[in-house]
């Protein structure tokens, strides 16, 4: 378990175009043909077929016109192989008002997954959002899929701030909303307490978590075991949902999710300093 700052690179290190292997370039999409290709890719990657599940070029064009982002990974022949899109939003909490960017989705063609394309899409999207005036970026993920949690928390360094049951108005759509601070934010970051390092790790090593739903709690940190693969057993799912609700209700934030072995992954939570 380790401290995560959840801060994206500062402005000078936030390029709006990133070149990857094999001629793939991650950049903003602007041409109608690119927006059409991005819309098709979105449906293909998610295997969407319903009328209410797609996006279209007109929507993406309006996002570009009115404060949104449409980022693509374009290969050497001009094909769109990855895409991300989102829009500007406003947090109206009187204690912490700010402008943020909500990243609705990021998708990558199957043959390019695991090659850094998703990370580049998020980084370029963050750079564009920061230039447009957002101090933070948020998005959601399914907390039952440990590889997604690892990517968002450990690879990108975002923090899981809120857990919502049935977030998409249907069963099986629980989501964790993560927050990522963009560069030199206008408001000071809400720092995390240091995790109780060696003592907590020693306790966890002496009494390791071995089954989904088990928890080890310290003064300012929690370790929570989940299945390495997305669970299908309704009783396990309900147990995990209850655990997530309890942990977030206590004011903890998710900072890491790492596989222990082929069957188990371990979420790490800590507490914002303001939660004292």
KASUL-V710082 format. One record per run of one state. SS is the DSSP state (alpha for helix, beta for strand, coil for the rest). FROM is the first residue (numbers start at 0). LEN is the number of residues. If there is no record, write none. Layout:
SS FROM LEN
SS FROM LEN
This chain:
coil 0 6
beta 6 1
coil 7 3
alpha 10 3
coil 13 4
beta 17 2
coil 19 1
alpha 20 3
coil 23 1
beta 24 4
coil 28 3
alpha 31 15
coil 46 10
alpha 56 9
coil 65 3
beta 68 6
coil 74 5
beta 79 12
coil 91 6
beta 97 11
coil 108 1
alpha 109 3
coil 112 4
alpha 116 15
coil 131 4
beta 135 6
coil 141 4
alpha 145 10
coil 155 3
beta 158 6
coil 164 10
beta 174 7
coil 181 10
beta 191 1
coil 192 4
alpha 196 10
coil 206 8
beta 214 3
coil 217 3
beta 220 7
coil 227 6
alpha 233 16
coil 249 2
beta 251 8
coil 259 4
beta 263 9
alpha 272 3
coil 275 1
